[in-house]
């Protein structure tokens, strides 16, 4: 199934507007609208056009929100439980990595995985783990 078909099947739309959760994310993690993508069921919010791998990552978060009792419950856990935040983010990054594994050149994939690991180990996610450990987990 294509990414476009998944969006349609899940009833998810991409909006180029800030989600209602933006201000809290900005306060908690220092995120900037220009650099951040938000899954906030049933929408993906972004300022930019998205590649299929990024949409796939965000669709993982939409599914997580639905499986955990809705976006409001998911966001509360996301803000308050760094261990669960790491589990959810790692699931999405691993999926994104595997989605791209056979689609792009290995060097480019390695660079992307390192970039994701830097993000996971940084302020935007609450300094969840170090970069080397994040990279190792993304690739497993």
C-alpha positions in Angstrom: 0.0 0.0 0.0 1.4 3.4 -0.9 1.8 6.2 1.7 -1.0 8.2 0.0 -3.3 5.2 0.3 -2.4 4.8 4.0 -3.3 8.5 4.6 -6.6 8.0 2.9 -7.4 4.7 4.6 -6.6 6.2 8.0 -8.5 9.4 7.3 -5.4 11.5 8.0 -4.9 14.9 6.3 -1.8 17.0 6.1 -2.3 20.6 7.3 0.1 23.5 6.9 -1.0 25.1 10.2 0.1 24.8 13.8 -1.7 22.2 15.9 -3.4 23.2 19.1 -0.7 21.4 21.0 2.1 23.6 19.5 2.5 26.1 22.4 2.9 23.4 25.0 5.5 21.6 22.8 7.3 24.9 22.3 7.3 25.5 26.1 8.3 21.9 27.0 10.9 21.2 24.4 11.7 24.5 22.7 10.5 23.4 19.3 10.2 25.8 16.5 7.3 25.7 14.0 9.6 25.9 11.0 11.5 22.7 12.0 8.9 20.5 13.6 6.2 18.1 12.3 3.3 17.2 14.6 1.0 14.1 14.5 -2.2 15.2 16.1 -4.9 12.8 15.0 -6.5 13.1 12.4 -3.9 15.5 11.1 -0.2 15.8 10.4 0.8 19.5 10.9 3.8 20.9 9.1 5.1 24.0 7.4 6.7 22.0 4.6 6.0 19.4 2.0 6.7 16.0 3.4 8.5 13.0 1.9 6.8 9.6 2.2 9.2 8.4 4.9 8.3 11.3 7.2 4.6 10.8 6.6 5.1 7.1 7.5 6.9 8.2 10.7 4.0 10.4 11.6 1.4 7.8 10.8 3.0 5.6 13.4 2.3 8.3 15.9 -1.3 8.6 14.7 -1.7 4.9 15.2 -0.1 5.2 18.7 -2.5 8.0 19.6 -5.5 5.9 18.5 -4.2 2.8 20.3 -3.6 4.7 23.6 -7.1 6.2 23.9 -6.8 9.3 21.8 -4.5 12.1 21.1 -5.1 14.0 24.3 -4.1 10.9 26.4 -1.1 10.3 24.2 0.1 13.9 24.5 -0.2 13.8 28.3 1.9 10.7 28.5 4.3 12.1 25.9 4.9 15.2 28.0 5.1 13.4 31.4 6.7 10.0 30.7 10.1 10.3 29.0 10.5 6.5 28.9 7.2 6.1 26.9 8.1 9.0 24.7 11.4 7.2 23.8 9.5 4.0 23.1 7.1 5.8 20.8 9.7 7.8 19.0 12.0 4.9 18.6 9.2 2.8 17.0 8.6 5.6 14.5 12.2 6.2 13.7 12.9 2.4 13.3 9.9 2.2 11.0 11.2 5.2 9.0 14.7 3.7 8.8 13.3 0.4 7.5 11.0 2.1 5.1 14.0 3.8 3.5 16.4 0.9 3.8 15.9 -0.4 0.2 14.9 2.9 -1.4 18.0 5.1 -0.9 21.8 4.8 -1.0 23.4 3.4 2.1 25.5 6.5 2.8 22.4 8.8 2.6 20.5 6.4 4.9 23.4 6.4 7.4 23.4 10.3 7.4 19.7 10.4 8.0 19.9 7.9 10.8 22.6 10.0 12.4 20.5 13.1 12.1 17.5 11.3 13.7 19.8 10.1 16.5 21.0 13.7 17.1 17.4 14.8 17.4 16.5 12.0 19.8 19.4 12.8 22.0 18.6 16.5 22.0 16.4 19.1 23.6 13.5 18.6 21.1 12.8 15.2 22.7 13.9 16.0 26.2 17.5 14.5 26.0 16.2 10.9 26.0 19.5 9.1 25.5 22.9 9.7 24.0 23.5 9.9 20.2 25.4 6.7 19.9 22.7 4.7 21.7 20.0 6.3 19.7 21.7 5.5 16.5 22.3 1.9 17.6 18.6 1.5 18.5 17.3 3.1 15.3 19.3 0.6 13.2 18.1 -2.5 15.1 
